[in-house]
Amino acid sequence: MKTLMKPVGPLILVLFTITACNSLPFSHALVQLDKYGYQETQCADPWGGGGSVLDCEGLEEEVATYLEDHDIGVVKLKVNGDLSAEACGGCICETGREVVVYVVEGQASAIEALGFEAM
């Protein structure tokens, strides 16, 4: 029984080390991320659609495609809020949702030119 335990001990140590490294949050990586936000409008968003995209997943896909087309390296993208539109009929009225994007540091001028603001 002791001869079986000797080879298993180092294997368990290796597996624990691999698991521990893979479970580290992204914030501990060597890459610095910048966070930007964009308030969705009813119909004046540069990627089109505006408030016509009813689910968050559809909006996330539209924004991700738009940013990729403009060579913005998106690390993480999410939509916060819900469709609680302002009581106005203009395209620039906000829908109540905010697009939050994490990008690799150094893309500030490019993403800000697209209407996103640093958070």
C-alpha positions as CSV (number, residue, x, y, z in Angstrom):
1,M,0.0,0.0,0.0
2,K,2.9,2.4,0.8
3,T,4.4,1.9,-2.7
4,L,1.1,3.1,-4.3
5,M,1.0,6.3,-2.2
6,K,4.4,7.5,-3.2
7,P,3.6,8.1,-6.9
8,V,0.2,9.5,-6.1
9,G,1.5,12.2,-3.7
10,P,3.4,14.2,-6.3
11,L,0.5,13.8,-8.8
12,I,-2.0,15.3,-6.3
13,L,0.4,18.2,-5.7
14,V,0.7,18.9,-9.4
15,L,-3.1,18.7,-9.9
16,F,-3.7,21.1,-7.0
17,T,-1.2,23.6,-8.4
18,I,-2.8,23.5,-11.9
19,T,-6.2,23.9,-10.4
20,A,-5.1,26.8,-8.2
21,C,-3.5,28.6,-11.2
22,N,-6.6,28.2,-13.3
23,S,-8.9,29.5,-10.6
24,L,-7.2,32.9,-10.2
25,P,-9.5,35.8,-11.1
26,F,-8.6,37.7,-14.3
27,S,-7.8,40.8,-12.2
28,H,-4.6,39.0,-11.0
29,A,-3.3,38.6,-14.5
30,L,-0.5,40.8,-15.8
31,V,-2.8,42.7,-18.2
32,Q,-4.3,46.0,-17.1
33,L,-8.0,46.5,-18.0
34,D,-9.9,49.7,-18.5
35,K,-13.6,49.9,-17.9
36,Y,-16.0,51.9,-20.1
37,G,-19.7,52.5,-20.1
38,Y,-22.3,53.6,-22.7
39,Q,-25.9,54.5,-22.0
40,E,-28.1,52.8,-24.6
41,T,-30.5,55.1,-26.4
42,Q,-33.8,54.4,-28.0
43,C,-32.4,54.6,-31.5
44,A,-29.2,56.7,-31.7
45,D,-26.7,54.0,-30.9
46,P,-23.8,53.7,-33.3
47,W,-24.3,49.9,-33.7
48,G,-28.0,50.4,-34.6
49,G,-30.9,48.7,-33.0
50,G,-31.1,50.9,-29.9
51,G,-34.1,50.0,-27.8
52,S,-35.4,47.6,-30.5
53,V,-33.1,44.8,-29.1
54,L,-35.2,43.5,-26.3
55,D,-32.9,41.0,-24.6
56,C,-29.5,41.7,-23.1
57,E,-27.8,38.9,-25.0
58,G,-28.8,40.3,-28.3
59,L,-27.5,43.8,-27.3
60,E,-24.3,42.3,-26.1
61,E,-23.8,40.5,-29.5
62,E,-24.5,43.7,-31.4
63,V,-22.1,45.8,-29.4
64,A,-19.4,43.1,-29.4
65,T,-19.6,42.9,-33.2
66,Y,-19.5,46.7,-33.5
67,L,-16.4,47.0,-31.3
68,E,-14.7,44.1,-33.1
69,D,-15.4,45.9,-36.5
70,H,-13.6,48.9,-35.0
71,D,-10.6,46.9,-33.8
72,I,-11.4,47.2,-30.1
73,G,-10.2,44.2,-28.1
74,V,-13.1,43.5,-25.7
75,V,-12.2,41.3,-22.7
76,K,-15.6,41.4,-21.1
77,L,-18.9,43.0,-22.0
78,K,-22.1,43.1,-20.1
79,V,-25.4,45.0,-20.0
80,N,-26.7,46.4,-16.8
81,G,-30.2,47.7,-16.0
82,D,-33.5,47.1,-17.7
83,L,-35.7,48.7,-20.3
84,S,-37.2,51.6,-18.3
85,A,-37.1,54.2,-21.1
86,E,-37.4,57.9,-20.4
87,A,-40.8,59.5,-21.1
88,C,-39.7,61.1,-24.4
89,G,-40.0,60.3,-28.0
90,G,-36.5,61.3,-29.2
91,C,-33.8,58.9,-30.4
92,I,-31.3,60.3,-27.9
93,C,-33.6,59.3,-24.9
94,E,-32.0,56.6,-22.8
95,T,-33.5,53.1,-22.5
96,G,-32.3,52.5,-18.9
97,R,-29.6,50.0,-19.9
98,E,-25.9,50.6,-19.7
99,V,-23.3,48.7,-21.7
100,V,-20.2,48.0,-19.7
101,V,-17.0,47.0,-21.5
102,Y,-13.6,46.0,-20.2
103,V,-10.8,46.5,-22.7
104,V,-7.0,46.1,-22.6
105,E,-5.3,49.2,-21.4
106,G,-4.2,51.6,-24.2
107,Q,-7.4,51.7,-26.2
108,A,-8.8,54.8,-24.6
109,S,-8.8,57.2,-27.5
110,A,-10.3,54.6,-29.9
111,I,-13.2,53.5,-27.6
112,E,-13.9,57.1,-26.4
113,A,-14.2,58.1,-30.1
114,L,-17.0,55.6,-30.3
115,G,-19.0,57.3,-27.5
116,F,-18.0,55.2,-24.5
117,E,-16.9,56.9,-21.3
118,A,-14.3,55.8,-18.8
119,M,-15.8,54.5,-15.6
